[in-house]
């Protein structure tokens, strides 16, 4: 989503969001409303809650950000990115926060740039 689209579009009601990526676009639109202090740890926790709510209500939706096995598609992909470790015992959110601090960038901004890249590669069928 471009900055111009973000500036023009009004937030959508949660009931209209079809998947986690639509929810993340709402977070991108109004990050201060959703993520305290820009913390990716808080976003990570929110995504875990999202997945738990799906499970409680019997909704099947693939989730790139959490898995009971511990490894996730997003984290596996992230470890292949320049400036990221080959793998980590830390969460994807902690590693992005560390990389953002080294780069002098806001962590949420870096996350959304990486998310866009992850989704673009997934759409092209590129796997980590």
C-alpha positions in Angstrom: 0.0 0.0 0.0 1.4 3.4 -1.0 1.6 6.3 1.4 -1.0 8.1 -0.7 -3.4 5.2 -0.3 -2.8 5.1 3.4 -3.5 8.8 3.8 -6.8 8.6 1.8 -8.3 5.3 3.0 -10.4 5.3 6.1 -10.0 2.4 8.6 -12.3 -0.6 8.0 -14.4 -2.3 10.6 -12.7 -5.5 11.9 -15.6 -7.6 10.8 -14.8 -6.7 7.2 -11.2 -8.0 7.3 -10.8 -11.3 5.5 -7.4 -12.4 6.9 -4.3 -11.5 9.0 -2.8 -9.5 6.1 -5.9 -7.2 5.9 -5.6 -6.8 9.7 -1.9 -5.9 9.3 -2.9 -3.2 6.8 -5.1 -1.7 9.4 -2.2 -1.7 11.8 0.0 0.0 9.1 -2.7 2.6 8.6 -2.9 3.5 12.3 0.1 2.0 14.1 -0.2 4.2 17.2 -3.7 2.8 17.8 -2.7 -0.8 17.6 0.9 -1.1 18.7 2.1 0.5 22.0 5.4 2.4 21.6 5.9 0.8 18.2 7.0 -2.4 19.8 7.1 -5.4 17.5 7.0 -7.6 20.6 3.5 -6.2 21.2 2.6 -6.8 17.5 3.9 -10.4 17.8 1.7 -10.9 20.9 -1.3 -9.5 19.0 -0.7 -11.9 16.1 -0.5 -14.8 18.6 -3.9 -13.6 20.0 -5.3 -13.5 16.5 -4.2 -17.1 15.9 -5.6 -18.2 19.2 -9.0 -16.5 18.5 -9.1 -18.3 15.1 -8.4 -21.7 16.8 -11.0 -21.0 19.5 -13.7 -20.3 16.9 -12.6 -23.2 14.6 -11.5 -20.9 11.8 -8.8 -22.3 9.5 -6.4 -19.7 8.3 -2.7 -20.2 7.5 -0.5 -18.1 9.8 2.9 -17.0 8.7 3.7 -15.5 12.2 3.0 -18.2 14.7 3.1 -22.0 14.9 2.9 -24.5 17.8 6.1 -26.1 16.3 8.0 -22.9 16.9 9.1 -22.3 13.3 7.1 -20.0 11.1 7.1 -19.2 7.4 7.9 -15.6 8.1 10.8 -16.3 10.5 12.2 -19.0 8.1 12.1 -16.4 5.3 13.5 -13.6 7.5 16.6 -15.7 8.4 17.5 -15.6 4.6 17.5 -11.8 4.5 20.7 -9.7 4.5 21.6 -8.4 7.9 19.6 -11.1 9.7 21.0 -14.1 11.4 20.9 -17.5 9.6 18.5 -18.5 12.4 17.9 -17.3 15.9 16.5 -18.4 19.2 14.9 -15.0 19.4 11.6 -14.2 17.9 11.2 -12.6 14.4 10.0 -9.5 16.2 13.1 -9.2 18.4 15.5 -9.7 15.5 13.7 -7.1 13.4 13.9 -4.7 16.4 17.6 -5.4 16.7 18.2 -4.8 13.0 16.1 -1.6 13.0 18.1 -0.3 15.9 21.4 -1.0 14.0 20.0 0.7 10.9 18.6 3.7 12.8 15.1 3.0 11.5 11.7 2.6 13.3 11.1 -1.1 13.8 7.5 -1.0 12.6 8.6 0.6 9.4 11.2 -2.1 8.8 8.7 -4.8 9.6 6.2 -3.5 7.0 9.0 -3.2 4.4 9.9 -6.8 5.1 6.3 -7.9 5.2 5.8 -6.4 1.7 8.9 -8.2 0.4 7.7 -11.5 2.0 4.3 -11.3 0.5 5.7 -10.3 -2.9 8.0 -13.3 -3.0 5.2 -15.6 -1.8 2.9 -14.2 -4.6 5.7 -15.1 -7.1 6.1 -18.5 -5.6 9.5 -17.9 -4.3 10.2 -19.9 -1.1 12.9 -19.2 1.5 
